[in-house]
Amino acid sequence: MLVRSVMTKSLNSGDAIYPFRRVADKLREADIVFSNLENPIVSGCPKTDEGFKFCADPKMVDGLVFASIDIVNLANNHTLNYGKEGLEETKRELAENQIKWVGDGNLEVIEKGGTNFGFLGFDFVTKKPIENDYQLVKNSDEKVDVLIVGVHWGKEYSDNATISQKRIAAKLIENGADAIAGHHPHWIQNIENINEKPVYYSLGNFIFDQAWSEETKKGLVVRLTYRGGELKTEDKLPVYMRNFAQPEWIDQ
């Protein structure tokens, strides 16, 4: 989340890529980087250190580019903080920087090494899943070799997935998801394998200004390696915001 005090500190210091400086090198090594972007990007976004109406100045996109983030999920409970106009401006800013997005009922496909990787995003915080969501997963699975699904869900500040999350995850996997990346709780949650498909119920915070507790300063990056459409290795790469809103890799 490149908002509130994250943006204020970055822009006031004249360093829009400040949040990514300690993690960008390893992210750049990946063939594809997929992240949740929990804020609209709007011109004239006001600097602030408080409040829950989020936005980021277009200058903050420099950090996404610096870290070689290829695709972001926009399906979350803050994406419409500046209305549909704010969402459309966000999409334009991302497109101008060659960053793909999902979360508006769209499948995006990125081909790497002869494998087609598909990406979807869902917000199940402000909406409940409906049959059309699962049908989208099923239809998308038929078009790609590997399908990665980002999901906004769960209870904030909790380290365990809810029964609802588990039910939704099982149905997403049943319909063709190969991996699920969850977010919203701000804490790292438990990990589960369903039919040998990894489900990360919450990866915690990556970049945000919640420096008031240990758990909200922690996050998890997951590196999945596929060959021939099959998951071969899974590496868990924890991060910690030792410096304000600036994650760094930590020893496991």
LINFENDA-V583641 format. One record per backbone hydrogen bond with DSSP energy under -0.5 kcal/mol. CO is the residue of the C=O (numbers start at 1). NH is the residue of the N-H. Records with the same first field share a line. If there is no record, write none. Layout:
CO = NH ; NH
This chain:
1 = 3
3 = 6
4 = 8
5 = 9
6 = 10
7 = 11
8 = 12
9 = 13
10 = 15
11 = 14
15 = 18
17 = 20 ; 21
18 = 21
19 = 247
20 = 23 ; 24
22 = 249
23 = 27
24 = 28
25 = 29
26 = 29
27 = 30
33 = 70 ; 71
35 = 73
36 = 38
37 = 39
40 = 42 ; 56
42 = 45
52 = 54
54 = 40
55 = 4
56 = 42
57 = 60
58 = 61
59 = 62
60 = 63 ; 64
61 = 65
62 = 66
63 = 67
64 = 69
65 = 68
68 = 70
70 = 100
71 = 35
72 = 102
73 = 37
74 = 76
76 = 79
78 = 40 ; 81
80 = 83
82 = 86
83 = 87
84 = 88
85 = 89
86 = 90
87 = 91
88 = 92
89 = 93
90 = 94
91 = 95
92 = 96
93 = 97
94 = 97 ; 99
95 = 98
98 = 100
100 = 72
102 = 74
106 = 103
108 = 119
110 = 117
112 = 115
115 = 112 ; 117
116 = 118 ; 145 ; 146
117 = 110
118 = 148
119 = 108
120 = 150
122 = 124 ; 152
130 = 133 ; 134
131 = 135
132 = 136
133 = 137
134 = 138
135 = 139
136 = 140
137 = 141
138 = 142
140 = 143 ; 144
141 = 144
146 = 118 ; 148
147 = 178 ; 179
148 = 120
149 = 181
150 = 122
151 = 153 ; 183
152 = 124
155 = 158
159 = 190
162 = 166
163 = 167
164 = 168
165 = 169
166 = 170
167 = 171
168 = 172
169 = 173
170 = 174
171 = 175
172 = 177
173 = 176
178 = 198
179 = 149
180 = 182 ; 200
181 = 151
182 = 203
183 = 153
185 = 157
186 = 205
187 = 204
190 = 201
192 = 194 ; 199
193 = 195
194 = 197
197 = 194
198 = 180
199 = 192 ; 201
200 = 182
202 = 189
203 = 220
209 = 211
210 = 213
214 = 217
215 = 218
217 = 241
218 = 205
219 = 239
221 = 237
222 = 224
223 = 235
224 = 226
225 = 232 ; 233
227 = 230
230 = 227
233 = 225
235 = 223 ; 237
236 = 238
237 = 221
238 = 250
239 = 219
240 = 242 ; 248
243 = 246
246 = 243
248 = 240
